[in-house]
Amino acid sequence: MNYPKHWQEYLARLGQYGVKCGQGRATDQDGKVTIKILYFIQLAKISGKDEEEIVIPDSVTNVETLLAWLRKMGARWNEPFADDKAQVTDNRQFAEPCTLIEHGGEVAIVPRPA
C-alpha cells in the first residue's frame, strides 16, 4: 500500500471542500493549548518521563506539527519521533497527521512496531 500517496490524495479531496488541517481547534480562554502527553517504551526513556502536561506553541496545531516540534527537543528525539516511527493517539483514538491537537486533550505517543 502506498500510504503517502493515498494520504496526499485524501488531503487534496478535503481541500476541494475547503477543509484544511489544523482549523477550528479548541483553546483555553487565553488562546493557549495545554495537553497531556503520555510517552511509552523507549520514548519515555528519551523524554525522561512517562507523562507531562505542557502548553504547546501556536504553531503546533495537529499531530504532524506536534511530532515536528518534539523533534526539535534535541538530536536524540529526531528518529524516534519521526512521522513513520511514532504512532499517536488523541484522546484514546488513533490519530492521523492532520488530527487537531486541542486544549485539554490527552496525546499518547507509542513507537511503531519495526
C-alpha positions in Angstrom: 0.0 0.0 0.0 1.3 3.5 -0.9 0.3 5.3 2.3 2.0 8.7 1.4 0.3 8.8 -2.0 -3.2 7.9 -0.6 -2.7 10.4 2.3 -1.9 13.2 -0.2 -5.0 12.3 -2.3 -7.2 12.3 0.8 -5.8 15.8 1.8 -6.4 17.1 -1.7 -10.0 15.8 -1.6 -10.5 17.6 1.7 -9.1 20.7 0.2 -11.8 20.6 -2.6 -14.3 21.0 0.2 -12.4 23.9 1.9 -11.2 21.8 4.8 -7.6 22.4 5.9 -5.5 20.6 8.6 -5.4 22.5 11.9 -8.5 24.6 11.5 -11.0 25.2 14.3 -9.3 23.8 17.3 -10.3 24.4 21.0 -8.1 26.6 23.2 -8.4 27.9 26.7 -9.8 31.4 27.3 -6.4 32.9 26.8 -6.0 31.2 23.4 -3.5 28.7 24.8 -3.5 24.9 24.3 -2.5 22.7 27.2 -2.3 19.0 26.6 -1.2 15.9 28.5 1.4 13.9 26.6 2.0 10.2 27.5 5.2 8.6 26.4 5.6 4.8 26.1 8.6 2.4 26.0 11.8 4.0 24.7 10.0 7.3 24.2 9.6 7.6 28.0 13.4 7.0 28.3 14.2 9.7 25.8 11.8 12.2 27.3 12.8 11.3 30.9 9.2 10.9 32.0 6.1 8.8 31.4 3.8 11.8 31.0 3.8 15.6 31.1 1.3 18.4 30.9 2.5 21.1 28.5 1.5 24.3 26.8 2.2 23.9 23.1 3.1 26.8 20.9 0.5 28.3 18.5 2.4 26.7 15.6 1.6 23.2 16.9 -1.9 22.6 15.6 -2.0 18.9 14.7 -0.2 15.6 15.1 2.2 16.3 12.3 3.3 19.6 13.7 3.4 18.2 17.3 5.9 15.5 16.2 8.0 18.1 14.3 8.0 20.3 17.4 9.1 17.4 19.7 11.9 16.5 17.3 13.3 20.0 17.9 13.9 19.0 21.6 17.3 17.5 20.6 19.1 15.1 18.4 18.1 12.0 20.3 14.4 12.9 19.7 14.8 13.0 15.8 14.5 9.4 14.8 12.1 8.0 17.5 9.6 10.9 16.9 9.7 10.7 13.1 6.3 10.5 11.5 6.9 6.9 10.3 8.4 5.8 13.7 5.7 7.0 16.1 2.0 6.1 16.4 -0.1 8.8 18.1 -3.5 8.6 19.8 -5.5 11.7 20.6 -8.0 11.2 23.4 -7.5 7.4 23.1 -8.3 7.3 19.4 -5.7 6.6 16.7 -4.8 9.8 15.1 -3.8 10.9 11.6 -1.1 13.5 10.8 -3.8 16.2 10.5 -5.8 15.3 13.6 -6.2 18.5 15.6 -4.5 18.9 18.9 -6.9 20.7 21.2 -6.8 22.2 24.7 -7.3 19.6 27.4 -6.5 16.7 25.1 -4.5 13.6 26.0 -2.0 12.6 23.4 -0.2 9.2 23.7 2.9 8.5 21.6 4.0 4.9 21.1 6.8 3.6 18.9 5.5 1.8 15.8 6.5 -1.8 15.5 9.6 -2.4 13.4 
